[in-house]
Amino acid sequence: MNALAGKRGLVTGIANDNSIAWGCAKAFRAMGAELAVTYLNDKARVHVEPLARQVDAALLLPLDLNQPGQLEAVFERIAAEWGELDFVLHAIAYAPLADLQGRVTDCSRQGFLTAMDISCWSFIRMAHLAEPLMPGGGTLFCMSYYGSEMVVENYNMMGPVKAALESATRYLAAELGPQGIRVHAISPGPLKTRAASGISGFEQLLYKAQDKAPIRSLVDIDDVGEATAWLATDAARRMTGQTLYIDGGYHIID
Ligand SMILES: NC(=O)c1ccc[n+]([C@@H]2O[C@H](COP(=O)([O-])OP(=O)(O)OC[C@H]3O[C@@H](n4cnc5c(N)ncnc54)[C@H](O)[C@@H]3O)[C@@H](O)[C@H]2O)c1
């Protein structure tokens, strides 16, 4: 139960109590970790602050990746307060709706670059900023989806973006592994969140997941959180670089 006691982690991507990052934050805390939590902006803060309080977050910091310097400020504050960091959760994705809801063939350069910047490059940057705070090792997590490797109807432009994220995970794992820093992409089955609401026909995706997954049920944010938190523990010390599915087995079925 206390496998993360004495460990400190940064959790990004909580928008509300449906967020995957919230499921992770609860599980990290239940295992004894101390947390720093970010919120997008003042509008989001009213939703995130009560949740941060529920997990006794030691730090609550603004993070809008579109604001130059804000990501660096988060890590500077953590360095000043804690000196070191044991894990980082990146649970952030964004794509302009017009591009996300059209064909990949038609997506705009700006839309594609924005989606890559916010949903993928920011994870690479977080790894860069976390590295000096993890002299004794640590774990980095990002959130991906099956649409990275298979063509999932309506997932569109996020498919190539998540493929890049999973590939970045492997390169970061190879580069940072010698320092004891492990890197994982988590690939949950579909979950009804705010980010998911931008995907057309999302309900159909949920029905299909429930029908096809060997477990015959949808995953919830606690399923994702508990498995992710376990990967941050020493029990998972020889695991790195994978994309780990938490999808009831959906990805093994034709
Ligand atoms: N919901 C699903 O079905 C599903 C499945 C697999 C993977 N994922 C991934 O899980 C992650 C979390 O998404 P979620 O489903 O919990 O939705 P969510 O809407 O709860 O979380 C998305 C988060 O991204 C943040 N964000 C967006 N733009 C940002 C910016 N410019 N700067 C900082 N933060 C920004 C939002 O504030 C929000 O907290 C995403 O990477 C998503 O692609 C979701």
The ligand as a Gaussian input file, in Angstrom:
#p B3LYP/6-31G(d) Opt

LIG

0 1
 N      -10.113000       9.722000     -22.764000
 C       -9.636000       8.729000     -23.486000
 O      -10.391000       7.918000     -24.046000
 C       -8.169000       8.550000     -23.640000
 C       -7.665000       7.292000     -24.085000
 C       -6.308000       7.141000     -24.221000
 C       -5.457000       8.200000     -23.947000
 N       -5.965000       9.386000     -23.522000
 C       -5.013000      10.476000     -23.228000
 O       -5.036000      10.755000     -21.853000
 C       -4.544000      12.084000     -21.647000
 C       -5.460000      12.824000     -20.700000
 O       -6.698000      13.095000     -21.324000
 P       -8.104000      12.836000     -20.632000
 O       -8.836000      11.879000     -21.498000
 O       -7.934000      12.540000     -19.183000
 O       -8.853000      14.224000     -20.837000
 P       -8.867000      15.587000     -19.956000
 O       -9.581000      16.572000     -20.815000
 O       -9.398000      15.337000     -18.619000
 O       -7.324000      15.950000     -19.839000
 C       -6.611000      16.605000     -20.856000
 C       -5.753000      17.631000     -20.159000
 O       -4.905000      18.309000     -21.100000
 C       -4.760000      19.612000     -20.607000
 N       -4.266000      20.541000     -21.621000
 C       -4.773000      20.772000     -22.872000
 N       -4.078000      21.765000     -23.461000
 C       -3.112000      22.152000     -22.585000
 C       -2.101000      23.137000     -22.591000
 N       -1.935000      23.968000     -23.625000
 N       -1.287000      23.255000     -21.511000
 C       -1.431000      22.460000     -20.441000
 N       -2.403000      21.519000     -20.350000
 C       -3.227000      21.372000     -21.411000
 C       -6.164000      19.992000     -20.147000
 O       -6.129000      21.117000     -19.283000
 C       -6.583000      18.715000     -19.451000
 O       -6.247000      18.765000     -18.082000
 C       -4.394000      12.691000     -23.037000
 O       -3.057000      12.553000     -23.464000
 C       -5.283000      11.808000     -23.885000
 O       -4.920000      11.805000     -25.254000
 C       -7.286000       9.580000     -23.359000

